[in-house]
Each structure stands twice: as C-alpha cells, then as structure tokens.
Amino acid sequence: MMADVNSVRSAFGRDQVERVANLTVALIAIVATLPLMALIALAIKCESAGPIITCSERFARGRRYVSLTFRTTFVFRPHSQGFFLESAYRQKTWVGQLLWHTRMENLPQLFNVARGDMSCFGPRPDRPFFLD
C-alpha cells in the first residue's frame, strides 16, 4: 500500500496531488453548503443594502488574488457634508454577527480554493498591506 502512495506522488508530483485534494474538498463542500450559502445571501440582502459578497486583496502562493467573504457590516454612504459617520462605519449587522461567530462568513472562500487561489491545507494568506 505504501508503494502505491509513493508512486502516485512521484507520478503527479506533490503540487498536483495537493491541487486535486483541494479541488475535491472544495467541490464537495460547495455542493454541500450551497443551500446554506443561498439562505445567507438572502438574509444579508434582506437585512441591509449593499453587496452580499465583499472582496479583499490577499497574497498567497507568490501572487495576489481577490478573497471572497460574505459582508458582515453595514454599508454607509457619505453624509451630505461629504464625511462618513465614523462611529457607525464598521458596525456588524445582526446576520453579520451570527456569521462572524460561526465563521460562516468565509464560506465563499471555497470558490477561491476551487479556482486554485487558496489551499485548504496550506498556510493562511496574507494581506499585501503587511508585506509591503
């Protein structure tokens, strides 16, 4: 049995085995959580105006990419005098608090894993701001 594993690793290489494992896990998880993600998207849209998904730039595997997450905060528009209400700018919505406490705001990152931007098994990606 051990020889079979070693022959697979040598035939495909470690990166290809990891990619197949990531893709398999991501696709199974996406299919399993798709109804839940649809309910979360509906709850976010019904609770407050703004996008359902937020994007943030990340750095992993030697390149930058856009990481997807569910929006957990209110979206505030500029005030008529041209400034934001800073005290309320980052308030979490009720749905956002629930998502944050259960870590379900990261479910859209499964699509990043399926695209090959992230890995289920690798290190956590960094924000480019901290690398510069």
C-alpha positions in Angstrom: 0.0 0.0 0.0 2.8 2.4 0.8 4.4 1.8 -2.6 1.2 2.9 -4.3 1.1 6.2 -2.4 4.8 6.9 -3.3 4.2 6.0 -6.9 1.3 8.4 -7.1 3.3 11.2 -5.6 6.2 10.6 -8.0 3.9 10.3 -11.0 1.9 13.5 -10.3 4.2 15.5 -8.0 3.3 16.9 -4.7 1.7 20.1 -6.1 -0.7 18.1 -8.3 -1.8 15.8 -5.5 -2.4 18.8 -3.3 -4.4 20.6 -6.1 -6.6 17.5 -6.7 -7.2 17.2 -2.9 -8.1 20.9 -2.7 -10.4 20.8 -5.7 -12.1 17.6 -4.4 -12.7 19.1 -0.9 -13.8 22.4 -2.3 -16.3 21.0 -4.7 -17.8 18.6 -2.2 -18.1 21.5 0.4 -19.6 23.8 -2.2 -22.3 21.3 -3.2 -23.0 20.6 0.5 -23.2 24.2 1.6 -24.8 25.8 -1.5 -28.3 25.9 0.0 -26.9 27.4 3.2 -25.0 30.0 1.2 -28.2 30.9 -0.7 -30.0 31.4 2.6 -27.2 33.5 4.0 -27.1 35.7 0.8 -30.9 36.2 1.1 -30.6 37.1 4.8 -27.8 39.6 4.0 -29.8 41.2 1.2 -33.0 41.5 3.2 -31.2 42.9 6.3 -29.4 45.8 4.7 -28.5 47.4 1.4 -25.2 46.8 -0.2 -23.3 43.9 -1.7 -23.6 40.3 -0.5 -20.0 39.4 -1.1 -17.0 41.6 -0.1 -13.7 41.3 -1.8 -10.3 41.8 -0.2 -6.9 41.6 -1.8 -4.7 38.8 -0.4 -1.3 37.3 -1.2 -0.5 33.6 -1.3 1.5 31.2 -3.4 3.6 34.0 -4.7 0.8 36.1 -6.2 -2.0 38.4 -5.3 -5.7 37.5 -5.6 -9.1 38.6 -4.5 -10.5 36.7 -1.5 -14.3 36.4 -1.2 -16.3 36.6 2.0 -19.9 37.4 3.0 -20.5 41.0 4.0 -20.9 41.3 7.8 -21.0 45.1 8.3 -23.4 47.9 7.3 -22.5 49.9 4.2 -22.7 53.6 4.9 -22.9 56.2 2.2 -21.1 59.6 2.6 -23.0 62.2 4.6 -24.4 65.2 2.8 -21.4 67.3 4.0 -19.1 64.7 2.5 -17.9 62.7 5.5 -18.7 59.3 7.0 -20.2 58.6 10.3 -17.0 57.0 11.7 -18.5 55.6 14.9 -21.1 53.6 12.9 -18.9 52.8 9.9 -17.8 49.4 11.0 -20.9 48.1 12.8 -21.7 44.5 12.3 -25.2 43.6 11.2 -27.2 41.0 13.1 -26.7 38.5 10.4 -23.0 39.6 10.2 -22.5 38.9 13.9 -24.0 35.4 13.5 -21.8 34.7 10.5 -18.7 36.0 12.3 -19.3 34.0 15.5 -19.8 30.8 13.5 -17.1 31.6 10.9 -19.6 31.1 8.1 -18.6 34.5 6.5 -15.7 32.6 5.0 -17.8 30.1 3.0 -17.3 31.9 -0.3 -13.6 31.3 0.0 -14.4 27.7 -1.1 -14.7 29.2 -4.6 -11.2 30.7 -4.1 -10.0 27.2 -3.3 -11.7 25.7 -6.3 -10.1 28.4 -8.5 -6.7 27.5 -7.1 -6.1 30.8 -5.3 -6.1 29.3 -1.9 -5.4 25.9 -0.3 -7.4 24.0 2.3 -4.2 22.6 3.7 -1.7 25.4 3.3 -0.8 28.5 5.3 -3.3 31.3 5.7 -2.9 34.1 3.0 -1.6 37.5 4.0 -2.9 40.9 3.2 -0.5 42.7 0.7 -0.5 45.7 3.0 1.5 43.8 5.6 4.0 42.5 3.1 4.9 45.9 1.5 
